[in-house]
Structure formats: C-alpha cells, structure tokens
C-alpha cells in the first residue's frame, strides 16, 4: 500500500513499471534524453483545458442517437460527403443551422489534424522482441457492435444485410424512414427478443467493431497494433454480440456464450496456450456473466476449473462493473448530460428528431442497456447526505442521486438515493420494462461468503460482482485499465414536466447550474461515462476480499489520466475518455505486452483517490 501512495504523488506516465530483469519491457529515451511516452514528450502538446467544455457529442454514450447523427456530420470522409450531398435537404430541415455550421467546422478541423501513427506502438514493441503469443479474444462494449438486418418480410427486404446500427445506412434510415428504423431497432417489449417479422443480428468479424462509421474508429487502432506483432484472424477474434439483448437472451436467441466457450477451447487446443480476453465497457459485464455461465452445471457445464484451464488473462478496459449512472435518466426520462447541456436550438432539433418519450421507449426496449444501472445501492453510492467519493467542502452531496428543488407530489416526493431511485424507476415505468429488468438483473450487495455462494445459483446475480465471486482461477491475471480525471455524471436535479401531453412525469431540471451542477447534472470523477467508483472499486479493493476473489487471482490497477490534445477531436494519444481510450498509445502498449506474455512486468499505477474512496465504501471483508 505504501508503494501505491508513493506512485500517487509521481508525475503520471505511460511508462510501464517493469522488473530489472525485464529489460525488453522498459521504455527508451529519445535523442534529447527525454522519457518517451510512446511518442516523445517534446512532440506532444498536452493542454489543460480549464473552463472550456469539449463538445460532448460522443456517439457511444447511452442515448447517443442524436450524437450519432452529429458524429456522421463531422466524420469528414467520402461516405459522409456522399450522404450529405444526397440528403442535405433532409438533414438541414431537421437540424438547426447553428448545429450544422458547428458540425461542418468540426469536420474541417478533423481533416487538418495530423493523426498519431496507429502502428507506432506495435512497431516499437516489435523492435524490442515482443511477439504474438496468447490467442486474443475481444468483447466489445455497448452500442459499438454493428447490427444488420436479416429479415425478409415486406418491411425488411429493403434493408437485407444492411446495417441499421453502425453505418451510413443507419443514418439514412433514421432520417428518411424513422418509423421503420424504430420498428427494427426496438425489441419485443414482452419477450425481449425479435418482434414479429423483424430480424436484426450482430455483425461478425473484426469489421463488426473496428469502425462505427467510416472514419470513426473504435477497435481499429488496437487491431493495427496487434497485427504489427503477429496477430491475424487465426489467433485473434472479435466476439461481437447484440448489446440490446438481456444477457440470458444472448444465449437463448444467439447461443452467444456457447459459441464463446467453444471458440476459447478451440484456440487453446490449437495454440497450446491460454487465451487473453480483452473486454471494454459493458463487455466487461458480459464477460463476468460468462464466467458464471460457463462454470454452471445447468448452463455451460465447464465446472469450477474451466476458467483456470482456458483463460490466462482478463484485460478489463473501462469496465462499468458497478454500472454507469447515466443509464438511469436514459430510461427514466430519455435524457442524460449530453441532452441536458444542449442549447435551446439544438434541443429543438433533437425533439423534432426523437422526442424524450421516444428515446425513453427505445432505451427501455433494450434490456441490455439497463444491465448498466447502478449496483451496490447506498453502501457504494451513499445516503441522503454523504457519499464515499465526496471531496472536502463539496456543496452538493453525491449521495442524493435524484434531487428535486420542489417536492410536492408523488412524482417528486423527496430527494432519492440510488436505492430509492431504482425503486422510483420501477414505480414510474411500465410493467413490461420492470419485469424484463428484475427478471434478469440484481443491484444489491452480498455481505457474507454464504450469500455469495448462494447467489452463484441465481443467474440474475451474475452481472453483479458485489453479489457473486470471481471464478476459482488462481492463475488468472486481471488487468484493470481505465481513464480518470474527466467530469462524469454522478447525480441529477429533476423537476416535474410542464408538458401535459407527455407520458413522462419528470425531466432533468436544466435550469440548475451552479458550482458542481451543470444544467441539472452533478458531475464527479470518472472517464466521462463511467464513475470512478464503478470502474475502480472492484479492482482496487472489492476483489481483494476473499469472498469475492476466493482463489486470490492477481488484480492489477493501471489508471490513465485524461490529457487530451487540443487539436484532436478524439483526444489524441493520451486521452482517458471512455471510448477514445481504445486509441490511447499507452493502453495499446499494455494490451500488447499482456498478449505477448509479458504482463507480469505491469504493476499498479494509481493516481486518483480510488483507494481512499474504496475505504469509505460500506462493504467490509469477512472476519477472519
């Protein structure tokens, strides 16, 4: 612990701490004697952006349907130009002129950016003797996998084998055929499966997740660097899935976990080495669920030693292990920070495009998204007046998750903690949504070993690391890599809606802006999407408890401060943003080292207050 406190005061670096014997893993210096942070420090223009809010038009946030359209507008590639030429009249009639001008300016700015070399990390490690060793399997995050239509009904034939999520075809359908697009993208509200006559399936292969749309990469930089040290389709694989489905329905409809189990066993038999599993965001929850499913005698049938036999390392990138707070307002009122901060004209365009009611309905029809509702209740997220991650002198408590300036009816009874907010959600949404979520997920805490072992037989608990345990895999190594120092949604101010025609009773109170409150959104620490406690608590402390990690698997925490480049819309090589971190050079360096069998040289690198916050959480180890 003392060593962690020492590193906390050091200047953050992308340097990978290595043992003296691991000379090939150390980072070199440039000709001027400067430390190389994967590119020379003198060539980086790290800028602290105080008072300036970077446009939050991420196409990867929950509810980012409007952001998706904006991402299309500033992608700046041939497909965008062709699309805009053909449908500019439709776009300009939907969006305000100010937004279109800003999007065009961003497009021009991005074209002028001199991008960092995507292959540089792999080439540098290749020169140090780093080569492909373990087979690599990647499990992507929420909404980053393309969905394509395989339906042959009259309404679906025009979209056959075209992507209705993650392509320019999606943009076209969303603008020109919105009713049909909505019909295809929503799941059946009762079964949580395909609606009659509709058949959307996850795209497969590397192309499922390398780019969201042309020019907007997701996993592509990781793929480029993996290829540089010897990876190709014979020893690496993307396990794409339909992120709309509940985890149990991933197996019911697509046999996803069965296929994943078979693939891991196959690459182990071919290569003779254990697999390295790389998950991002919601993909980390999916993988945690898989660990339980594969052991279960009623499901995967692999037994308690399967993970230890076939999996060598788990690289957990930006994992939302305890949820993402923005998921709750998304399903409660069709909102989040990205919509709350829009100006009047932008909000007008958004409402014309997809109203709050429509957005909430779409999100509720996708049970997979609701798997990221906050877990751990008040023990993790605090009570009415206090929270573990609050700072001295903070004027608004994080513990009160939904706040009402005026509490005078059943729709705004009082300020609500996370536990009370979930109950409020169940009471103010349709029964079909409530049943889907409560039949598939759980959000509590198991405070004893006996509770944990009992929960292993309940599939609803399998996504929650505070109610179930890691597999019995003493040789498993877990690497938690996540971004920090980017303002992240932590709590909200709400008010009753003034629209008598709306079915939604409440809305974010965007008029509240003071101190830590920005347009009704209370911001805390995290990576811009996932709060620090969610990405860091289990790695820093939870999995150090015997009941949650009975085999004592090694867990390494490596934090990456958000240090965006002013001139790169995606943040540049030192971004800590939830999605853009996949292009961060130090992250790519660490992934390649683990894949090459050199992960033992990676040590904890903690620069946030996660240890202090974790100690404040009201969860304690079993008495010895």
Secondary structure, DSSP 8 states (H G I E B T S, - for coil): -HHHHHHHTS---------TT-GGGS--B-TTS-BBSSSBGGG--B---SS-------TTSTTTHHHHHHHHHT--SHHHHHHHHHHHHHHHHHS-HHHHHHHHHHHHHHHH-----TTHHHHHHHHTT----S-EEEE--TT-S-EEE---STTTGGGBT-EEESSHHHHHHHHH-HHHHHHHHS--TTTSS--TT--EEE--SGGGTSEEETTEESSHHHHHHHHHTT--TTTEEE----TTS-HHHHHHHH-HHHHHHHHHHHHHHHHSS-EEEEEETHHHHHHHHHHHHHH-TTTT---TTHHHHHEEEEEEES--TT--THHHHHHHHS--HHHHT--HHHHHHHHHHS-HHHHHHHHHT-TTGGGGS--SHHHHH--SS--TT--TT-SS-SS--EEESS--BTTB-S-B-HHHHHHHHHHTS-HHHHHHHHTT-------SHHHHHHHTT-GGGTT-TTTS---S-TT-EEEEEEEESB-EEEEEEEEE---TT-S--EEE-TT--BTTEETTEEEESBBSSSBHHHHHHHHHTGGGSTTT-TT--EEEEEEEE---BTT-TT-GGG---TTGGGG-HHHHHHHHHHHTT-GGG---B--SSHHHHHHHSS------
